Amino acid sequence: MKAAWKALIVVVFMIFALAAGAQEEERVKTVEELFFIDPMLGALLDQATSISRESKIAALDDIKEMLDDNNLGDPDLVFDILELLSAEGAGRVVREANRLINDYPIVRRRATELIGRMGSELDEDMARKAKVTLSNILISDGEVMVKSEAAFALGNIELSDEDDIGDVLDMLDYAINVQSTVAPDNNFAFAIAAAIDKIVERTGEVPSYKAYTALTTIMEGNYTQAVKNKAGQVVENMKSYR
């Protein structure tokens, strides 16, 4: 048991180290710099960094429209803006008179969804960036609806490297074990099962035994019968890939 916990701690440390390294390598540009490069992206960053919840939602609406139209401009800069929004009120905290004033879970959830879309619709480099960010959200965000979105998105991102896929399954297994112990949530458990189902279907195999352990946690946990049935169905689906 101690060895397992040490392994999990190493995995978590690696994710934060990767994220920190990426931030040191290339910081998010200022609004002024972005306006000079691309006025549209400058306006998006201005909206995203505003304290107004409505401005942030407007930025997310614009990014969704850009994704729908396959017209992102510079995808890496758009991703940076989504990363900022996915941390709004969690990793990126603004306080006034010692009171948190930017806790917008709906903003974080929608940003997480769009990060998942970028990881599934663009190239594998973007998928790897999405993997790191989504894994960080999955283990650090305090709102289960945001974590559920991250779990579901991790199942959709287009990864082909076995190690990357194994990392995702490790994170899903870790997350469902923690959530089942602390505060079981049916939507979260369903999202985990659906993500594993997507990964197995896309790869045509069962890439890691952690897929089974995560689903077993759901089937044996304090969840509704419908959610347990979903996990059981995924296990049955996996048998055809053995």
Secondary structure, DSSP 8 states (H G I E B T S, - for coil): -HHHHHHHHHHHHHHHHHHHHHHHHS----HHHHHHH-HHHHHHHHHHHSS-HHHHHHHHHHHHHHHHTT--SSHHHHHHHHHHHHTBTTTB--EETTEE----HHHHHHHHHHHHHHHHHS-HHHHHHHHHHHHHHHHH-S-HHHHHHHHHHHHHS----HHHHHHHHHHHHHHHHHHHHH---HHHHHHHHHHHHHHHHHHTS---THHHHHHHHHHTSS--HHHHHHHHHHHHHHHTT-
